[in-house]
Amino acid sequence: MIYPEEFPRHGRDISNEHTFYRRFQKEIPHSWNVYYSLTLITPDVPMREIDFLVVSPYGITSVELKNGKWRFQKGKWEFFNARSRDWQPVEGKSYDGPVNQASSQIQLFREFLLNHNQWKDLVYEEYFSSAVFFLKNSTKEFSHTGQRKTHLIGKDKLENHNLESVLQEIQNNFQREPIPVEAIQAIHEIILKNLNLVTKDELIAINHEDKLLSLTKEQYSLIQGVKENKRSIVFGVAGSGKSLLAGKLALDFAKEKHRVLLWQGSKALFNLWQSELKQHPESESITLVQHPKEITSFEFDILIADQIESILDGMELKEWKLYFSDWFWQSKQWVLFLDRSYRMQNHPILDSLLTSVRQTWDITRNIRNSNEIISFANLLVEGIAGNPNLESFTDVQLISVVDEDDFIEKIKYSVAYLKRRMSVLAEPITILYPEEAIFQDKPKLKEFLNVREYSLVPLVDFQGLEESVGILLGFSDWEQTKTRWALSKAILHFRDVVCILYEERERESIASLLQKNGSSP
């Protein structure tokens, strides 16, 4: 089987990936699993995409496609730049060539499996291998590289042999015992169950932007610790994986035959989780609720709450206690996942909960967003203290507008830039705004956004969700702390690139902020 079952229709196929997708589909036995375009996100290691991951009874192989001309000379890899018509070294990457790229990908995948299997190997290390398919080089051109672990396959082999025989040779099919069927199934379940929810409309499991979010050692220890403590509060920064951990805990407890009440305060995530739980046999032991008034209607062994900050802020302590008595918090097993900013706040409800809690946890690492986006978010709320200089922005684009017509033109520019930058040609671009009032004096802008194929969403409806790229507009009074806090949270909804449109009158405030940090808008 190949996953996803259909080749993605959006984006540009510059590496002949579609051709090989079809070849894998036709030439690989049905009992093998092939996963296309998996993006591994692990802390402290740059994001890596695996073009194809092949899991057969005899091995696990990552395949990297190279559609350009390459050579290995004087111990270094170089590629032929067709535009400048010369050979150039690999620069600006976290790897020094295709071999290092491919070998690190399979190592990251092995770590991913360990993270999701209690740090135990499902498959012995020798069953993991990597390969580079060179579509414009012959195999013999790389016979002098001295590579043993990474297999370098040229166009001669790829054109004259089917992919099954090529993979059989790589995986030493006739020299090792087959992988147990149970282990292959476990690998498949780990891949599918740990897909990160990043779109607002459908599960990543059926979306063609497959993203694997690997648990960090810190998160794995946290899960184990929460299981051992009856009452816990987990504080975490945006992008630290709180919602992923909440879902992981719910499934783990359900597997252990506990009755789980999963309280999801975000309407968007509530709808997503409602759909996802139907795919898990453990869902019979999990009850999903959105409002505290529903909680007392169910019998349960453990309560897991996520994204409930707006509910906490909207209630007085007296009203809270109408739903939950002190006895409830002192006797029940529960864990709450809250934004880290609440750790530093005086909040009556939270203060009350802290008298019953046995353990608190603090996750300070954002593993989702680009470093530039994280740095800019930190700059907004922390000023210049402790922040690296941002001499120029590429992941954060600050774009000024002078009037309503300029707004429309700059949005067109931003959309074109994002689609070109990330090759998301067929995807609607998400545009977030703080409140409806920003359109009161901009009727043409609102009409333009509604007619065009943009995804215009108020921030309150995007709670707990994320996209790869997007646009923010409507934030005013940048000199105010309240605005900067709101903007710092909003920017973290986008992992890779964000365009922020600001009115020209805000330029002085923004310039003051950035120039102190060595940048300018």
Buried (B, 14 or more C-beta within 10 A) or exposed (E): BBBBEEBBEEBEEEBBBEBBBEBBBEBBEEEBBBBBBBBBBBBEBEBBEBBBBBBBBBBBBBBBBBBBBBEBEEEEBBBBEEEEEEEEEBEEEEBBBBBBBBBBBBBBBBBBBBBBBEEEEBBEEEBBBBBBBBBEBEBEBBEEBEBEEBBBBBBBBBEEBEBBEBBBBBBEBEEBEEBEEEBBEBBBEBBBBBBBBBBBEEBBBEBBBBBBBBBBEBBBEBBEEBBEBBBBBBBBBBBBBBBBBBBBBBBBBBEEEBBBBBBBBBBBBBBBBBEBBEEBEBBEBBBBBBEBEBBEEEEBBBBBBBBBBEBBEEBEEEEBBEBBEEEBBEEBBBBBBBBBBBBEEEBEBBEBBEEBBEBBBEBEBBBBBBEBBBBBBBBBEEEEEEBEEBEEBEBBBBBBBEEBEBBBEBBEBBBEBBBEBBEBEEBBBBBBBBEEEBBEEBEEBBEBBEEBEBBBBEBEEBBBBBBBBBBBBBBEEBEEEEBBEBBBBBBBBBBBBBBBBBBEEBBEBBBEBBEEBEBBB
